[in-house]
Amino acid sequence: MNALKQKWKDFIKWFVEEQGYGNLRIERCEISQFIYYPTNRRRDIDNSVPKFILDGLVESGMVVDDDFKHITKLTLQCGVDPARPRTMLVLSGIERRQPG
């Protein structure tokens, strides 16, 4: 399981940097995670906790840290979309550290 978590964290770090969002140094924000599954099969929402995603955001420099002082709210929402299963993150209330 640790190897899988490391791969996800590495992927998130790569993706954030590839999109040009690395080193944004977001000081404070709220994050909403939306997961759309391909089927209506029963799933426990606590299995969707985005620990490895948050670790990747921090390691890429996009977010300063994933503690409660920096990520002030975390919302998880799940749905079904057979045509386009996906995970989306929405950051809001963003405060960035000023240079200098």
N, C-alpha and C positions, 0 to 999 in steps of 0.2 A: 504494500500500500504506500509506503514512503517513496518508492521509486515513481509510482504514478503521480503522487502529489508533487514531486520534484519536476516531473515532465510538464505538468500543468503550469506550475509556477514559471518555469523556463519559457513555455509557450506564451503566457501572458506578458512576461517581460519583453520577449521578442516582438509580439504584436503591438504593444504600446510604443516601443521604440520605432517600429516600422511605420506606424501611423503619425509619428512626429510628436507624440505626447510625453516622451521620456523627459525627465528632469524638469517638469513643470513646478515641482515643489509645492503642491497644494497643501496649505497649512490646515485648512478646515473645510469639511464638506459633509454632505449627506449622500448616501449611495442607495439606490433602488436596484435590485436585481430581479429581472423578469426571466423566467424559464418557461419555454414553450416546448412541451414534449410531443413526440410523434403519435402517441396513443393515449387513451384515457385510462390506462392501467394504473392501479393504485400505487402511490408513492408517498413516502413520509417526507414532509417538508424539511425536517431537520437534516435529511441526507443531502439537501441542496445548499447547506451552509457554505459560503464562498471563501473559506479560509485560504485555499491555495491561490485564488484570484486576488485577494487582498495582499497576500505575500508578494505576488508578482507586481502589483501596482506600486508597492513600497520599494521593491528591489529595482524597479525601473526608474525610480525617482519621481514618478508622477505624483504620488502622495507621500508626505513626509513620514508618516507612521500610521499604523492601523489600530492605534489605541483610541479610547473614547474621547480624548481631547482633540483628536484630529478627524476622526470619523464619528460625527455626533449622532448619526441615525443610520440604521441599516434596515432596509425593508426587503423582504423576500416575497415574491408573488409568482405563482405557477399557473400555467394554463396549457391548453392543447392546441397545436397547429400541425396537422399531419403534412401539410404542404411545405411548411418551413419551420421545422423544429430548430430552436436556437436559444442562446442565452444572451441577454442584453443587460448592460449596466448603464444607469443614468446617474450622473453626478450633478448635484444641485447645491445651492448655497455656498458656492466655491469662494474661498478666501485664499489668496496666494501670498507667500512671503515676499515682501518687497526687497529688491536687491540693495546691497550696501549696508 
